[in-house]
């Protein structure tokens, strides 16, 4: 074997992310993923659109795959297609490349689920599959689509600060909760659903989230400081519930992680579960206030 090829193979084995501890994998994945997301959002609205469209597609496919493990038969491909189409539509409307009247296309599009299921002769419980197909759209696709409304909520123009800032707060909350819970966690937060989560961890996450909101308020002036603190409060509460709800879903089908796509973090839903419940509240808050 040539010496150069041998060196390359050894270097590749050394930098294989699976060779690191779980914490090491978690940190490496977080750095690479966060860098790609933040860089894309700052670069342009179209880069943001592409990145979050991909995240949405993978997250929704994970949801349908997990539903299948529990014996459900959702329309995986068509449900994911509809979710991505809703995301695309909301982005184009906010970009003013498409009139908002086209939102009415959503209703006949999702109604096609009934038509398709009608011809699936092998389904013994078709309406269960229909219900989980709809749930994948409302639980995963709609929150990601509402991020588009949040990003354009200030003056009708794309502001990456809203998305990046919200993600920073969410990540700070998750990280603070992880380390505070690991070191000080004693009092269980919701033991029936998630035995490892503690009140101490939640407090650590809240402190980290509000500190991050304070720093953001000094550098991201696109919205006033009080709104950053409100977004921080939304993420602390809704993000925690989002994590618990996904834990409840996984516990109901007896699995640990939603997938293996993100080493150290599990699947895409494991990483973005807090965002799924936070995004609707953030979008509503910014649109109303």
Secondary structure, DSSP 8 states (H G I E B T S, - for coil): --HHHHHHHHHHHHT-GGGS-HHHHHHHHHHHHHHHHHHHHHH-HHHHHHHHHHHHHHHHHHHHHHHHHTT----HHHHHHHHHHHHHHHHHHHTTSS-GGGGGHHHHHHHHHHHHHHT-TT-SSHHHHHHHHHHHIIIIIHHHHHHHHHHTTTTSS--HHHHHHHHHHHHHHHHHHHHHHHHH--SEEETTTEEEEEHHHHHHHHHHHHHHHHHHHHH-TTS-HHHHHHHHHHHHHHHHHHHHHHHHHHHHTT-S-S-SSBTTTBSHHHHHHHHHHHHHHHHHHHHH-
